[in-house]
Amino acid sequence: MARMPHHQATTTPEDPCPLCGRPLGTEHVDRHHLIPKTFKGRDQYPIHKICHRKIHSAFTERELLQTYHTWESLRGHADIAAFIAWVAKKPAGFYTRTYTANKKKGR
């Protein structure tokens, strides 16, 4: 998926979410910085809100910067892979609250 400058939000409902691959749809769409804004990341990518929340519930900003700064590395993590398998059965506009992983709470 092409990068999206931070000031643009030009996507179509048919565009795939870069994390789960489902169509983005028209509701509950966020933008994710692969390099966190905390560390001067500027490029944003459209992503389902539930997918975005899952990423930030599982990883710290530093983990995102150092290890999980590509879609491939995110999808390769066991917790994210299990989430993708679960959310694949949901419609594009599906959203529910995402809870912070217990391992992240202890950091």
Biopython code that builds the backbone (N, CA, C, O; Angstrom):
import numpy as np
from Bio.PDB.StructureBuilder import StructureBuilder

atoms = [
    (1, "MET", "N", (0.841, -1.169, 0.000)),
    (1, "MET", "CA", (0.000, 0.000, 0.000)),
    (1, "MET", "C", (0.893, 1.242, 0.000)),
    (1, "MET", "O", (1.904, 1.293, 0.700)),
    (2, "ALA", "N", (0.514, 2.212, -0.775)),
    (2, "ALA", "CA", (1.299, 3.433, -0.859)),
    (2, "ALA", "C", (1.187, 4.226, 0.434)),
    (2, "ALA", "O", (0.160, 4.198, 1.113)),
    (3, "ARG", "N", (2.262, 4.934, 0.760)),
    (3, "ARG", "CA", (2.221, 5.750, 1.976)),
    (3, "ARG", "C", (1.303, 6.932, 1.760)),
    (3, "ARG", "O", (1.090, 7.378, 0.632)),
    (4, "MET", "N", (0.765, 7.430, 2.852)),
    (4, "MET", "CA", (-0.155, 8.557, 2.801)),
    (4, "MET", "C", (0.440, 9.715, 3.594)),
    (4, "MET", "O", (0.617, 9.601, 4.807)),
    (5, "PRO", "N", (0.751, 10.830, 2.928)),
    (5, "PRO", "CA", (1.209, 11.988, 3.689)),
    (5, "PRO", "C", (0.176, 12.342, 4.763)),
    (5, "PRO", "O", (-1.021, 12.113, 4.591)),
    (6, "HIS", "N", (0.659, 12.901, 5.864)),
    (6, "HIS", "CA", (-0.197, 13.129, 7.021)),
    (6, "HIS", "C", (-1.364, 14.071, 6.769)),
    (6, "HIS", "O", (-2.312, 14.077, 7.555)),
    (7, "HIS", "N", (-1.335, 14.845, 5.732)),
    (7, "HIS", "CA", (-2.404, 15.801, 5.490)),
    (7, "HIS", "C", (-3.459, 15.288, 4.510)),
    (7, "HIS", "O", (-4.412, 16.007, 4.209)),
    (8, "GLN", "N", (-3.308, 14.065, 4.009)),
    (8, "GLN", "CA", (-4.256, 13.537, 3.049)),
    (8, "GLN", "C", (-5.007, 12.349, 3.638)),
    (8, "GLN", "O", (-4.482, 11.630, 4.487)),
    (9, "ALA", "N", (-6.219, 12.155, 3.187)),
    (9, "ALA", "CA", (-7.006, 11.006, 3.603)),
    (9, "ALA", "C", (-7.790, 10.501, 2.401)),
    (9, "ALA", "O", (-9.015, 10.395, 2.457)),
    (10, "THR", "N", (-7.095, 10.192, 1.318)),
    (10, "THR", "CA", (-7.760, 9.762, 0.101)),
    (10, "THR", "C", (-7.717, 8.245, -0.008)),
    (10, "THR", "O", (-6.736, 7.667, -0.474)),
    (11, "THR", "N", (-8.780, 7.625, 0.423)),
    (11, "THR", "CA", (-8.917, 6.180, 0.296)),
    (11, "THR", "C", (-10.300, 5.891, -0.249)),
    (11, "THR", "O", (-11.190, 6.741, -0.205)),
    (12, "THR", "N", (-10.471, 4.697, -0.756)),
    (12, "THR", "CA", (-11.794, 4.258, -1.182)),
    (12, "THR", "C", (-12.224, 3.125, -0.266)),
    (12, "THR", "O", (-11.374, 2.463, 0.329)),
    (13, "PRO", "N", (-13.515, 2.889, -0.138)),
    (13, "PRO", "CA", (-13.989, 1.809, 0.732)),
    (13, "PRO", "C", (-13.458, 0.433, 0.330)),
    (13, "PRO", "O", (-13.412, -0.481, 1.154)),
    (14, "GLU", "N", (-13.062, 0.286, -0.922)),
    (14, "GLU", "CA", (-12.559, -0.998, -1.397)),
    (14, "GLU", "C", (-11.078, -1.225, -1.082)),
    (14, "GLU", "O", (-10.601, -2.358, -1.153)),
    (15, "ASP", "N", (-10.348, -0.163, -0.737)),
    (15, "ASP", "CA", (-8.925, -0.309, -0.416)),
    (15, "ASP", "C", (-8.772, -1.282, 0.750)),
    (15, "ASP", "O", (-9.564, -1.248, 1.692)),
    (16, "PRO", "N", (-7.759, -2.149, 0.696)),
    (16, "PRO", "CA", (-7.573, -3.104, 1.794)),
    (16, "PRO", "C", (-6.866, -2.477, 2.993)),
    (16, "PRO", "O", (-6.020, -1.595, 2.844)),
    (17, "CYS", "N", (-7.224, -2.939, 4.159)),
    (17, "CYS", "CA", (-6.508, -2.569, 5.380)),
    (17, "CYS", "C", (-5.121, -3.212, 5.291)),
    (17, "CYS", "O", (-5.021, -4.402, 4.990)),
    (18, "PRO", "N", (-4.062, -2.462, 5.542)),
    (18, "PRO", "CA", (-2.721, -3.037, 5.416)),
    (18, "PRO", "C", (-2.401, -4.072, 6.492)),
    (18, "PRO", "O", (-1.432, -4.818, 6.348)),
    (19, "LEU", "N", (-3.181, -4.134, 7.555)),
    (19, "LEU", "CA", (-2.931, -5.138, 8.582)),
    (19, "LEU", "C", (-3.734, -6.411, 8.318)),
    (19, "LEU", "O", (-3.154, -7.492, 8.213)),
    (20, "CYS", "N", (-5.053, -6.300, 8.211)),
    (20, "CYS", "CA", (-5.891, -7.501, 8.104)),
    (20, "CYS", "C", (-6.280, -7.862, 6.679)),
    (20, "CYS", "O", (-6.677, -8.997, 6.420)),
    (21, "GLY", "N", (-6.172, -6.912, 5.746)),
    (21, "GLY", "CA", (-6.485, -7.195, 4.348)),
    (21, "GLY", "C", (-7.948, -7.055, 3.969)),
    (21, "GLY", "O", (-8.285, -7.151, 2.789)),
    (22, "ARG", "N", (-8.835, -6.829, 4.951)),
    (22, "ARG", "CA", (-10.252, -6.628, 4.639)),
    (22, "ARG", "C", (-10.438, -5.254, 4.008)),
    (22, "ARG", "O", (-9.619, -4.363, 4.236)),
    (23, "PRO", "N", (-11.498, -5.057, 3.218)),
    (23, "PRO", "CA", (-11.758, -3.715, 2.686)),
    (23, "PRO", "C", (-11.929, -2.725, 3.830)),
    (23, "PRO", "O", (-12.503, -3.066, 4.864)),
    (24, "LEU", "N", (-11.435, -1.502, 3.655)),
    (24, "LEU", "CA", (-11.514, -0.497, 4.703)),
    (24, "LEU", "C", (-12.941, -0.077, 5.028)),
    (24, "LEU", "O", (-13.254, 0.206, 6.184)),
    (25, "GLY", "N", (-13.802, -0.034, 4.028)),
    (25, "GLY", "CA", (-15.167, 0.422, 4.266)),
    (25, "GLY", "C", (-15.194, 1.927, 4.472)),
    (25, "GLY", "O", (-14.263, 2.637, 4.094)),
    (26, "THR", "N", (-16.279, 2.404, 5.080)),
    (26, "THR", "CA", (-16.455, 3.851, 5.223)),
    (26, "THR", "C", (-16.566, 4.315, 6.669)),
    (26, "THR", "O", (-16.617, 5.519, 6.921)),
    (27, "GLU", "N", (-16.605, 3.389, 7.627)),
    (27, "GLU", "CA", (-16.700, 3.797, 9.026)),
    (27, "GLU", "C", (-15.621, 3.120, 9.850)),
    (27, "GLU", "O", (-15.129, 2.051, 9.491)),
    (28, "HIS", "N", (-15.260, 3.746, 10.949)),
    (28, "HIS", "CA", (-14.243, 3.227, 11.866)),
    (28, "HIS", "C", (-12.889, 3.036, 11.169)),
    (28, "HIS", "O", (-12.259, 1.986, 11.296)),
    (29, "VAL", "N", (-12.455, 4.059, 10.437)),
    (29, "VAL", "CA", (-11.151, 4.033, 9.773)),
    (29, "VAL", "C", (-10.248, 5.062, 10.456)),
    (29, "VAL", "O", (-10.604, 6.234, 10.571)),
    (30, "ASP", "N", (-9.093, 4.614, 10.901)),
    (30, "ASP", "CA", (-8.078, 5.473, 11.522)),
    (30, "ASP", "C", (-6.889, 5.581, 10.579)),
    (30, "ASP", "O", (-6.908, 5.065, 9.461)),
    (31, "ARG", "N", (-5.853, 6.267, 11.059)),
    (31, "ARG", "CA", (-4.576, 6.301, 10.339)),
    (31, "ARG", "C", (-3.480, 5.903, 11.318)),
    (31, "ARG", "O", (-3.476, 6.332, 12.472)),
    (32, "HIS", "N", (-2.550, 5.079, 10.843)),
    (32, "HIS", "CA", (-1.476, 4.564, 11.695)),
    (32, "HIS", "C", (-0.129, 5.052, 11.194)),
    (32, "HIS", "O", (0.124, 5.077, 9.989)),
    (33, "HIS", "N", (0.731, 5.441, 12.121)),
    (33, "HIS", "CA", (2.124, 5.793, 11.818)),
    (33, "HIS", "C", (2.969, 4.547, 12.059)),
    (33, "HIS", "O", (3.040, 4.072, 13.193)),
    (34, "LEU", "N", (3.608, 4.010, 11.033)),
    (34, "LEU", "CA", (4.488, 2.858, 11.248)),
    (34, "LEU", "C", (5.663, 3.243, 12.140)),
    (34, "LEU", "O", (6.071, 2.462, 12.999)),
    (35, "ILE", "N", (6.199, 4.423, 11.944)),
    (35, "ILE", "CA", (7.172, 5.004, 12.877)),
    (35, "ILE", "C", (6.351, 5.939, 13.764)),
    (35, "ILE", "O", (5.800, 6.923, 13.272)),
    (36, "PRO", "N", (6.261, 5.649, 15.062)),
    (36, "PRO", "CA", (5.399, 6.458, 15.927)),
    (36, "PRO", "C", (5.715, 7.952, 15.870)),
    (36, "PRO", "O", (6.867, 8.353, 15.705)),
    (37, "LYS", "N", (4.674, 8.761, 16.009)),
    (37, "LYS", "CA", (4.841, 10.218, 16.031)),
    (37, "LYS", "C", (5.803, 10.635, 17.137)),
    (37, "LYS", "O", (6.529, 11.618, 16.990)),
    (38, "THR", "N", (5.813, 9.903, 18.233)),
    (38, "THR", "CA", (6.722, 10.177, 19.349)),
    (38, "THR", "C", (8.172, 10.213, 18.873)),
    (38, "THR", "O", (9.000, 10.940, 19.423)),
    (39, "PHE", "N", (8.467, 9.420, 17.843)),
    (39, "PHE", "CA", (9.825, 9.320, 17.300)),
    (39, "PHE", "C", (9.914, 9.968, 15.917)),
    (39, "PHE", "O", (10.699, 9.542, 15.070)),
    (40, "LYS", "N", (9.112, 10.984, 15.706)),
    (40, "LYS", "CA", (9.151, 11.808, 14.494)),
    (40, "LYS", "C", (8.605, 11.128, 13.245)),
    (40, "LYS", "O", (8.902, 11.554, 12.129)),
    (41, "GLY", "N", (7.807, 10.072, 13.421)),
    (41, "GLY", "CA", (7.171, 9.440, 12.262)),
    (41, "GLY", "C", (6.129, 10.375, 11.668)),
    (41, "GLY", "O", (5.370, 11.010, 12.399)),
    (42, "ARG", "N", (6.095, 10.457, 10.369)),
    (42, "ARG", "CA", (5.158, 11.374, 9.714)),
    (42, "ARG", "C", (4.174, 10.652, 8.811)),
    (42, "ARG", "O", (3.012, 11.048, 8.720)),
    (43, "ASP", "N", (4.622, 9.598, 8.142)),
    (43, "ASP", "CA", (3.756, 8.923, 7.178)),
    (43, "ASP", "C", (2.641, 8.172, 7.895)),
    (43, "ASP", "O", (2.866, 7.480, 8.888)),
    (44, "GLN", "N", (1.431, 8.330, 7.360)),
    (44, "GLN", "CA", (0.250, 7.701, 7.935)),
    (44, "GLN", "C", (-0.380, 6.778, 6.909)),
    (44, "GLN", "O", (-0.310, 7.018, 5.703)),
    (45, "TYR", "N", (-0.994, 5.721, 7.410)),
    (45, "TYR", "CA", (-1.634, 4.732, 6.556)),
    (45, "TYR", "C", (-3.052, 4.487, 7.053)),
    (45, "TYR", "O", (-3.257, 4.326, 8.256)),
    (46, "PRO", "N", (-4.038, 4.454, 6.155)),
    (46, "PRO", "CA", (-5.401, 4.164, 6.585)),
    (46, "PRO", "C", (-5.489, 2.721, 7.072)),
    (46, "PRO", "O", (-4.902, 1.817, 6.477)),
    (47, "ILE", "N", (-6.226, 2.517, 8.156)),
    (47, "ILE", "CA", (-6.321, 1.212, 8.794)),
    (47, "ILE", "C", (-7.636, 1.164, 9.581)),
    (47, "ILE", "O", (-8.102, 2.188, 10.080)),
    (48, "HIS", "N", (-8.226, -0.019, 9.686)),
    (48, "HIS", "CA", (-9.429, -0.142, 10.521)),
    (48, "HIS", "C", (-9.121, 0.317, 11.943)),
    (48, "HIS", "O", (-8.020, 0.097, 12.449)),
    (49, "LYS", "N", (-10.081, 0.944, 12.573)),
    (49, "LYS", "CA", (-9.913, 1.401, 13.951)),
    (49, "LYS", "C", (-9.600, 0.227, 14.876)),
    (49, "LYS", "O", (-8.744, 0.349, 15.752)),
    (50, "ILE", "N", (-10.278, -0.906, 14.700)),
    (50, "ILE", "CA", (-10.044, -2.052, 15.570)),
    (50, "ILE", "C", (-8.631, -2.612, 15.369)),
    (50, "ILE", "O", (-7.999, -3.055, 16.327)),
    (51, "CYS", "N", (-8.143, -2.592, 14.142)),
    (51, "CYS", "CA", (-6.770, -3.059, 13.858)),
    (51, "CYS", "C", (-5.758, -2.105, 14.493)),
    (51, "CYS", "O", (-4.768, -2.537, 15.084)),
    (52, "HIS", "N", (-6.019, -0.806, 14.363)),
    (52, "HIS", "CA", (-5.140, 0.210, 14.938)),
    (52, "HIS", "C", (-5.080, 0.061, 16.456)),
    (52, "HIS", "O", (-4.001, 0.093, 17.046)),
    (53, "ARG", "N", (-6.237, -0.101, 17.079)),
    (53, "ARG", "CA", (-6.281, -0.256, 18.530)),
    (53, "ARG", "C", (-5.574, -1.531, 18.973)),
    (53, "ARG", "O", (-4.926, -1.548, 20.020)),
    (54, "LYS", "N", (-5.691, -2.592, 18.189)),
    (54, "LYS", "CA", (-5.007, -3.844, 18.543)),
    (54, "LYS", "C", (-3.494, -3.637, 18.551)),
    (54, "LYS", "O", (-2.812, -4.094, 19.468)),
    (55, "ILE", "N", (-2.974, -2.962, 17.553)),
    (55, "ILE", "CA", (-1.531, -2.696, 17.497)),
    (55, "ILE", "C", (-1.082, -1.968, 18.762)),
    (55, "ILE", "O", (-0.113, -2.369, 19.407)),
    (56, "HIS", "N", (-1.791, -0.896, 19.109)),
    (56, "HIS", "CA", (-1.368, -0.087, 20.249)),
    (56, "HIS", "C", (-1.687, -0.729, 21.598)),
    (56, "HIS", "O", (-1.135, -0.321, 22.619)),
    (57, "SER", "N", (-2.564, -1.723, 21.614)),
    (57, "SER", "CA", (-2.808, -2.451, 22.862)),
    (57, "SER", "C", (-1.740, -3.513, 23.100)),
    (57, "SER", "O", (-1.537, -3.955, 24.231)),
    (58, "ALA", "N", (-1.060, -3.920, 22.035)),
    (58, "ALA", "CA", (-0.079, -5.005, 22.143)),
    (58, "ALA", "C", (1.361, -4.522, 22.292)),
    (58, "ALA", "O", (2.188, -5.224, 22.875)),
    (59, "PHE", "N", (1.673, -3.334, 21.774)),
    (59, "PHE", "CA", (3.059, -2.882, 21.718)),
    (59, "PHE", "C", (3.236, -1.487, 22.292)),
    (59, "PHE", "O", (2.344, -0.644, 22.197)),
    (60, "THR", "N", (4.394, -1.257, 22.886)),
    (60, "THR", "CA", (4.757, 0.085, 23.313)),
    (60, "THR", "C", (5.236, 0.869, 22.089)),
    (60, "THR", "O", (5.514, 0.292, 21.038)),
    (61, "GLU", "N", (5.327, 2.169, 22.240)),
    (61, "GLU", "CA", (5.837, 3.008, 21.148)),
    (61, "GLU", "C", (7.270, 2.593, 20.776)),
    (61, "GLU", "O", (7.621, 2.563, 19.597)),
    (62, "ARG", "N", (8.080, 2.280, 21.770)),
    (62, "ARG", "CA", (9.465, 1.884, 21.509)),
    (62, "ARG", "C", (9.525, 0.542, 20.768)),
    (62, "ARG", "O", (10.355, 0.367, 19.877)),
    (63, "GLU", "N", (8.657, -0.395, 21.128)),
    (63, "GLU", "CA", (8.613, -1.676, 20.404)),
    (63, "GLU", "C", (8.204, -1.454, 18.955)),
    (63, "GLU", "O", (8.740, -2.091, 18.048)),
    (64, "LEU", "N", (7.258, -0.554, 18.741)),
    (64, "LEU", "CA", (6.850, -0.248, 17.365)),
    (64, "LEU", "C", (8.008, 0.339, 16.580)),
    (64, "LEU", "O", (8.221, -0.026, 15.424)),
    (65, "LEU", "N", (8.752, 1.237, 17.189)),
    (65, "LEU", "CA", (9.903, 1.846, 16.523)),
    (65, "LEU", "C", (10.990, 0.819, 16.224)),
    (65, "LEU", "O", (11.492, 0.752, 15.102)),
    (66, "GLN", "N", (11.351, 0.025, 17.219)),
    (66, "GLN", "CA", (12.518, -0.859, 17.093)),
    (66, "GLN", "C", (12.240, -2.163, 16.361)),
    (66, "GLN", "O", (13.118, -2.669, 15.663)),
    (67, "THR", "N", (11.044, -2.718, 16.503)),
    (67, "THR", "CA", (10.797, -4.050, 15.970)),
    (67, "THR", "C", (9.613, -4.140, 15.023)),
    (67, "THR", "O", (9.682, -4.846, 14.018)),
    (68, "TYR", "N", (8.541, -3.447, 15.319)),
    (68, "TYR", "CA", (7.289, -3.633, 14.578)),
    (68, "TYR", "C", (6.933, -2.415, 13.732)),
    (68, "TYR", "O", (5.824, -1.890, 13.839)),
    (69, "HIS", "N", (7.862, -1.964, 12.894)),
    (69, "HIS", "CA", (7.657, -0.771, 12.071)),
    (69, "HIS", "C", (7.367, -1.096, 10.606)),
    (69, "HIS", "O", (7.439, -0.219, 9.745)),
    (70, "THR", "N", (7.035, -2.367, 10.325)),
    (70, "THR", "CA", (6.577, -2.748, 8.984)),
    (70, "THR", "C", (5.300, -3.568, 9.146)),
    (70, "THR", "O", (5.063, -4.173, 10.191)),
    (71, "TRP", "N", (4.491, -3.579, 8.104)),
    (71, "TRP", "CA", (3.264, -4.387, 8.155)),
    (71, "TRP", "C", (3.612, -5.868, 8.290)),
    (71, "TRP", "O", (2.917, -6.610, 8.984)),
    (72, "GLU", "N", (4.682, -6.293, 7.631)),
    (72, "GLU", "CA", (5.081, -7.698, 7.689)),
    (72, "GLU", "C", (5.476, -8.100, 9.112)),
    (72, "GLU", "O", (5.090, -9.169, 9.584)),
    (73, "SER", "N", (6.240, -7.250, 9.794)),
    (73, "SER", "CA", (6.651, -7.594, 11.158)),
    (73, "SER", "C", (5.446, -7.597, 12.101)),
    (73, "SER", "O", (5.370, -8.434, 13.002)),
    (74, "LEU", "N", (4.520, -6.687, 11.906)),
    (74, "LEU", "CA", (3.310, -6.687, 12.726)),
    (74, "LEU", "C", (2.511, -7.971, 12.506)),
    (74, "LEU", "O", (2.113, -8.634, 13.463)),
    (75, "ARG", "N", (2.279, -8.316, 11.230)),
    (75, "ARG", "CA", (1.506, -9.523, 10.926)),
    (75, "ARG", "C", (2.209, -10.790, 11.379)),
    (75, "ARG", "O", (1.556, -11.812, 11.594)),
    (76, "GLY", "N", (3.532, -10.744, 11.530)),
    (76, "GLY", "CA", (4.303, -11.910, 11.934)),
    (76, "GLY", "C", (4.258, -12.194, 13.424)),
    (76, "GLY", "O", (4.668, -13.274, 13.850)),
    (77, "HIS", "N", (3.776, -11.263, 14.225)),
    (77, "HIS", "CA", (3.681, -11.472, 15.673)),
    (77, "HIS", "C", (2.487, -12.377, 15.969)),
    (77, "HIS", "O", (1.414, -12.199, 15.393)),
    (78, "ALA", "N", (2.670, -13.346, 16.866)),
    (78, "ALA", "CA", (1.636, -14.356, 17.149)),
    (78, "ALA", "C", (0.314, -13.733, 17.597)),
    (78, "ALA", "O", (-0.746, -14.164, 17.144)),
    (79, "ASP", "N", (0.353, -12.732, 18.471)),
    (79, "ASP", "CA", (-0.890, -12.106, 18.953)),
    (79, "ASP", "C", (-1.627, -11.391, 17.821)),
    (79, "ASP", "O", (-2.853, -11.450, 17.736)),
    (80, "ILE", "N", (-0.885, -10.731, 16.973)),
    (80, "ILE", "CA", (-1.505, -10.013, 15.848)),
    (80, "ILE", "C", (-2.039, -11.015, 14.830)),
    (80, "ILE", "O", (-3.124, -10.816, 14.283)),
    (81, "ALA", "N", (-1.300, -12.082, 14.568)),
    (81, "ALA", "CA", (-1.765, -13.113, 13.636)),
    (81, "ALA", "C", (-3.081, -13.733, 14.123)),
    (81, "ALA", "O", (-3.997, -13.955, 13.330)),
    (82, "ALA", "N", (-3.170, -14.010, 15.427)),
    (82, "ALA", "CA", (-4.405, -14.567, 15.988)),
    (82, "ALA", "C", (-5.551, -13.563, 15.864)),
    (82, "ALA", "O", (-6.682, -13.943, 15.560)),
    (83, "PHE", "N", (-5.262, -12.289, 16.098)),
    (83, "PHE", "CA", (-6.268, -11.240, 15.943)),
    (83, "PHE", "C", (-6.750, -11.167, 14.499)),
    (83, "PHE", "O", (-7.952, -11.069, 14.254)),
    (84, "ILE", "N", (-5.821, -11.213, 13.533)),
    (84, "ILE", "CA", (-6.184, -11.140, 12.115)),
    (84, "ILE", "C", (-7.090, -12.310, 11.741)),
    (84, "ILE", "O", (-8.073, -12.132, 11.022)),
    (85, "ALA", "N", (-6.759, -13.504, 12.229)),
    (85, "ALA", "CA", (-7.595, -14.675, 11.943)),
    (85, "ALA", "C", (-9.007, -14.474, 12.500)),
    (85, "ALA", "O", (-9.987, -14.863, 11.866)),
    (86, "TRP", "N", (-9.106, -13.872, 13.676)),
    (86, "TRP", "CA", (-10.407, -13.625, 14.296)),
    (86, "TRP", "C", (-11.184, -12.545, 13.553)),
    (86, "TRP", "O", (-12.364, -12.728, 13.252)),
    (87, "VAL", "N", (-10.537, -11.424, 13.256)),
    (87, "VAL", "CA", (-11.231, -10.287, 12.652)),
    (87, "VAL", "C", (-11.553, -10.530, 11.173)),
    (87, "VAL", "O", (-12.400, -9.837, 10.609)),
    (88, "ALA", "N", (-10.900, -11.487, 10.551)),
    (88, "ALA", "CA", (-11.146, -11.775, 9.130)),
    (88, "ALA", "C", (-12.600, -12.150, 8.869)),
    (88, "ALA", "O", (-13.102, -11.968, 7.760)),
    (89, "LYS", "N", (-13.269, -12.667, 9.879)),
    (89, "LYS", "CA", (-14.663, -13.100, 9.729)),
    (89, "LYS", "C", (-15.650, -11.955, 9.971)),
    (89, "LYS", "O", (-16.859, -12.151, 9.841)),
    (90, "LYS", "N", (-15.164, -10.787, 10.314)),
    (90, "LYS", "CA", (-16.022, -9.644, 10.643)),
    (90, "LYS", "C", (-16.199, -8.732, 9.430)),
    (90, "LYS", "O", (-15.330, -8.689, 8.559)),
    (91, "PRO", "N", (-17.323, -7.999, 9.363)),
    (91, "PRO", "CA", (-17.512, -7.044, 8.267)),
    (91, "PRO", "C", (-16.544, -5.860, 8.397)),
    (91, "PRO", "O", (-15.984, -5.619, 9.466)),
    (92, "ALA", "N", (-16.360, -5.140, 7.313)),
    (92, "ALA", "CA", (-15.388, -4.039, 7.274)),
    (92, "ALA", "C", (-15.633, -2.993, 8.357)),
    (92, "ALA", "O", (-14.668, -2.474, 8.917)),
    (93, "GLY", "N", (-16.876, -2.665, 8.671)),
    (93, "GLY", "CA", (-17.179, -1.621, 9.639)),
    (93, "GLY", "C", (-17.222, -2.091, 11.083)),
    (93, "GLY", "O", (-17.564, -1.311, 11.971)),
    (94, "PHE", "N", (-16.881, -3.349, 11.336)),
    (94, "PHE", "CA", (-16.961, -3.900, 12.687)),
    (94, "PHE", "C", (-15.992, -3.192, 13.623)),
    (94, "PHE", "O", (-14.846, -2.920, 13.265)),
    (95, "TYR", "N", (-16.478, -2.896, 14.844)),
    (95, "TYR", "CA", (-15.603, -2.329, 15.870)),
    (95, "TYR", "C", (-16.108, -2.737, 17.237)),
    (95, "TYR", "O", (-17.312, -2.733, 17.494)),
    (96, "THR", "N", (-15.194, -3.085, 18.099)),
    (96, "THR", "CA", (-15.472, -3.333, 19.503)),
    (96, "THR", "C", (-14.249, -2.901, 20.281)),
    (96, "THR", "O", (-13.164, -2.760, 19.718)),
    (97, "ARG", "N", (-14.418, -2.695, 21.545)),
    (97, "ARG", "CA", (-13.300, -2.238, 22.375)),
    (97, "ARG", "C", (-12.169, -3.268, 22.377)),
    (97, "ARG", "O", (-12.413, -4.474, 22.421)),
    (98, "THR", "N", (-10.938, -2.777, 22.328)),
    (98, "THR", "CA", (-9.751, -3.617, 22.384)),
    (98, "THR", "C", (-9.079, -3.390, 23.727)),
    (98, "THR", "O", (-8.845, -2.250, 24.129)),
    (99, "TYR", "N", (-8.775, -4.462, 24.408)),
    (99, "TYR", "CA", (-8.160, -4.356, 25.734)),
    (99, "TYR", "C", (-6.641, -4.446, 25.643)),
    (99, "TYR", "O", (-6.104, -5.153, 24.790)),
    (100, "THR", "N", (-5.959, -3.733, 26.520)),
    (100, "THR", "CA", (-4.501, -3.758, 26.558)),
    (100, "THR", "C", (-4.031, -5.122, 27.032)),
    (100, "THR", "O", (-4.545, -5.670, 28.007)),
    (101, "ALA", "N", (-3.057, -5.652, 26.333)),
    (101, "ALA", "CA", (-2.515, -6.947, 26.689)),
    (101, "ALA", "C", (-1.884, -6.897, 28.077)),
    (101, "ALA", "O", (-1.248, -5.907, 28.437)),
    (102, "ASN", "N", (-2.059, -7.958, 28.850)),
    (102, "ASN", "CA", (-1.509, -8.003, 30.198)),
    (102, "ASN", "C", (0.001, -7.822, 30.203)),
    (102, "ASN", "O", (0.539, -7.180, 31.106)),
    (103, "LYS", "N", (0.693, -8.371, 29.218)),
    (103, "LYS", "CA", (2.158, -8.234, 29.199)),
    (103, "LYS", "C", (2.579, -6.784, 28.991)),
    (103, "LYS", "O", (3.629, -6.376, 29.486)),
    (104, "LYS", "N", (1.784, -5.996, 28.270)),
    (104, "LYS", "CA", (2.115, -4.597, 28.066)),
    (104, "LYS", "C", (1.827, -3.793, 29.329)),
    (104, "LYS", "O", (2.551, -2.840, 29.618)),
    (105, "LYS", "N", (0.802, -4.145, 30.081)),
    (105, "LYS", "CA", (0.450, -3.409, 31.292)),
    (105, "LYS", "C", (1.604, -3.418, 32.299)),
    (105, "LYS", "O", (1.776, -2.462, 33.055)),
    (106, "GLY", "N", (2.382, -4.482, 32.308)),
    (106, "GLY", "CA", (3.478, -4.602, 33.269)),
    (106, "GLY", "C", (4.766, -3.914, 32.871)),
    (106, "GLY", "O", (5.758, -4.004, 33.593)),
    (107, "ARG", "N", (4.776, -3.228, 31.737)),
    (107, "ARG", "CA", (6.023, -2.587, 31.276)),
    (107, "ARG", "C", (6.194, -1.228, 31.867)),
    (107, "ARG", "O", (7.184, -0.553, 31.586)),
]
sb = StructureBuilder()
sb.init_structure("model")
sb.init_model(0)
sb.init_chain("A")
sb.init_seg("    ")
for serial, (resi, resn, name, xyz) in enumerate(atoms, 1):
    if name == "N":
        sb.init_residue(resn, " ", resi, " ")
    sb.init_atom(name, np.array(xyz, "f"), 0.0, 1.0, " ", f" {name:<3s}", serial, name[0])
structure = sb.get_structure()
